[in-house]
Amino acid sequence: MAITYLKTARSAQDRADDDAKTRAIVESTLKQIETGGDAAVRELSEKFDNYSPASFKLSQSEIDALIASLTDRELADIKFAQENVRKFAQAQRDSMLDIEVEPMPGVILGHKNIPVQSVGCYVPGGKFPMVASAHMSVATASVAKVPRIIACTPPFKGKPNAAVIAAMHLGGAHDIYVMGGIQAIGAMALGTETIDPVHMLVGPGNAFVAEAKRQLFGRVGIDLFAGPTETMVIADDTVDGELCATDLLGQAEHGYNSPSVLLTNSKKLADDTLSEIDRLLEILPTADTASVSWEEYGEVILCDTYDEMLTVADDIASEHVQVMTDCDDWFLEHMTCYGALFLGARTNVSNGDKVIGTNHTLPTKKAGRYTGGLWVGKFLKTHSYQKITTDEAATLIGEYGSRLCMLEGFVGHAEQCNVRVRRYGGINVPYGEGAAYREPEKS
């Protein structure tokens, strides 16, 4: 296997050091919120966002005024994107069925898909107002029929962003708060004097938001670990350097620590892409951010074969994977670890981020090895139930259960079965013993 790194990112140790610093900051901040409640949230908002309104929760009149400030075109665009997200989420929901089966006479087994009862949706917005994130979390939770949906977003340039608030409201948020970062995550999960805690947190965010969700996991549910954006371009000589460079930098502008990786079997394409990145960084308005991200987290990896590219791609398990080759469907068939695939030169990650309908809250930091992204099913809990409807079934299942409990040494468990065998089968099983084996009657 011949794999060559033409450009490498920061070392794993440097990244680990950054993670350790983030963990410490988040831990102390969450303790501050848990003990200080609303006062701590306000103090943190003043410190990090320079924002201290009379109420962090928006009133209906404030929401209406913000929506009214948008142009008809802006509002129509938001509704178009949100409708696409709703349609795909509804199709996914329709695929999830409650079931009830009778595997043997008199034994009923089933499961029900029940919505999580309260969800806190975080919509990033400190650097860029992430309008689309409201569709992905709030609207999808609404399709799942979550009965209580609260949404938080940071102020943008000192005030609520009208487009984000409109998307939250149209998506179905019951309460909207203008607060960001760790204080928003902590307030929703831990609760304050004025905010009841939720059962689950969802939504992307920066490294601090992702770490806050990680530390709170268990106390509340989370969708997944969705940290800084990652993108990978898998390409061969069917495309050119401009296309690859554009797709890499288009995601690198998210933040200063957004990994972007070009994986190719063409040395010429690799060289052309590197040249195009240098050219685009001279004219890209967000180059101050994208250039740092590319310099510290960008990689270019040259392979000999498509099989090698597949192996590297699955090992990296990137959040977004743009595939532009002469065998795109081969990658679709064989790739196993990623957040979402974007197949062919006609599509791109921005489609998924903003408008096409798939969810853009996706696994990062190799989490694609064990989970997919946010979807309507994340807001549903699948709960099983069982029922026995005949004396014969209660007796037969009880006898087997009694013996299996005794096999493990659980006498009390066995007696739960034995009492049914005695009551519904008229069979004497001595206390503290397992049921004797007998052939079931022929029906």
Rosetta blueprint (number, residue, H / E / L):
1 M L
2 A L
3 I E
4 T E
5 Y E
6 L E
7 K E
8 T L
9 A L
10 R L
11 S L
12 A H
13 Q H
14 D H
15 R H
16 A H
17 D H
18 D H
19 D H
20 A H
21 K H
22 T H
23 R H
24 A H
25 I H
26 V H
27 E H
28 S H
29 T H
30 L H
31 K H
32 Q H
33 I H
34 E H
35 T H
36 G H
37 G H
38 D H
39 A H
40 A H
41 V H
42 R H
43 E H
44 L H
45 S H
46 E H
47 K H
48 F H
49 D H
50 N L
51 Y L
52 S L
53 P L
54 A L
55 S L
56 F L
57 K E
58 L L
59 S L
60 Q H
61 S H
62 E H
63 I H
64 D H
65 A H
66 L H
67 I H
68 A H
69 S L
70 L L
71 T L
72 D H
73 R H
74 E H
75 L H
76 A H
77 D H
78 I H
79 K H
80 F H
81 A H
82 Q H
83 E H
84 N H
85 V H
86 R H
87 K H
88 F H
89 A H
90 Q H
91 A H
92 Q H
93 R H
94 D H
95 S L
96 M L
97 L L
98 D L
99 I E
100 E E
101 V E
102 E E
103 P E
104 M E
105 P L
106 G L
107 V E
108 I E
109 L E
110 G E
111 H E
112 K E
113 N E
114 I E
115 P E
116 V L
117 Q L
118 S L
119 V E
120 G E
121 C E
122 Y E
123 V L
124 P L
125 G L
126 G L
127 K L
128 F L
129 P L
130 M L
131 V H
132 A H
133 S H
134 A H
135 H H
136 M H
137 S H
138 V H
139 A H
140 T H
141 A H
142 S H
143 V H
144 A L
145 K L
146 V L
147 P L
148 R L
149 I E
150 I E
151 A E
152 C E
153 T E
154 P L
155 P L
156 F E
157 K L
158 G L
159 K E
160 P L
161 N L
162 A H
163 A H
164 V H
165 I H
166 A H
167 A H
168 M H
169 H H
170 L H
171 G H
172 G L
173 A L
174 H L
175 D E
176 I E
177 Y E
178 V E
179 M L
180 G L
181 G H
182 I H
183 Q H
184 A H
185 I H
186 G H
187 A H
188 M H
189 A H
190 L H
191 G L
192 T L
193 E L
194 T L
195 I L
196 D L
197 P L
198 V L
199 H L
200 M E
201 L E
202 V E
203 G L
204 P L
205 G L
206 N L
207 A H
208 F H
209 V H
210 A H
211 E H
212 A H
213 K H
214 R H
215 Q H
216 L H
217 F E
218 G L
219 R L
220 V E
221 G E
222 I E
223 D L
224 L L
225 F L
226 A L
227 G L
228 P L
229 T L
230 E L
231 T E
232 M E
233 V E
234 I E
235 A E
236 D L
237 D L
238 T L
239 V L
240 D L
241 G H
242 E H
243 L H
244 C H
245 A H
246 T H
247 D H
248 L H
249 L H
250 G H
251 Q H
252 A H
253 E L
254 H L
255 G L
256 Y L
257 N L
258 S L
259 P L
260 S E
261 V E
262 L E
263 L E
264 T E
265 N L
266 S L
267 K H
268 K H
269 L H
270 A H
271 D H
272 D H
273 T H
274 L H
275 S H
276 E H
277 I H
278 D H
279 R H
280 L H
281 L H
282 E L
283 I L
284 L L
285 P L
286 T L
287 A H
288 D H
289 T H
290 A H
291 S H
292 V H
293 S H
294 W H
295 E H
296 E H
297 Y H
298 G E
299 E E
300 V E
301 I E
302 L E
303 C E
304 D L
305 T L
306 Y H
307 D H
308 E H
309 M H
310 L H
311 T H
312 V H
313 A H
314 D H
315 D H
316 I H
317 A L
318 S L
319 E L
320 H E
321 V E
322 Q E
323 V E
324 M E
325 T L
326 D L
327 C L
328 D H
329 D H
330 W H
331 F H
332 L H
333 E H
334 H H
335 M L
336 T L
337 C L
338 Y L
339 G L
340 A E
341 L E
342 F E
343 L E
344 G L
345 A L
346 R L
347 T L
348 N L
349 V H
350 S H
351 N H
352 G H
353 D H
354 K H
355 V L
356 I L
357 G L
358 T L
359 N L
360 H L
361 T L
362 L L
363 P L
364 T L
365 K L
366 K L
367 A H
368 G H
369 R H
370 Y L
371 T L
372 G L
373 G L
374 L L
375 W L
376 V H
377 G H
378 K H
379 F H
380 L E
381 K E
382 T E
383 H E
384 S E
385 Y E
386 Q E
387 K E
388 I E
389 T L
390 T L
391 D H
392 E H
393 A H
394 A H
395 T H
396 L H
397 I H
398 G H
399 E H
400 Y H
401 G H
402 S H
403 R H
404 L H
405 C H
406 M H
407 L H
408 E H
409 G L
410 F L
411 V H
412 G H
413 H H
414 A H
415 E H
416 Q H
417 C H
418 N H
419 V H
420 R H
421 V H
422 R H
423 R H
424 Y H
425 G H
426 G L
427 I L
428 N L
429 V L
430 P L
431 Y L
432 G L
433 E L
434 G L
435 A L
436 A L
437 Y L
438 R L
439 E L
440 P L
441 E L
442 K L
443 S L
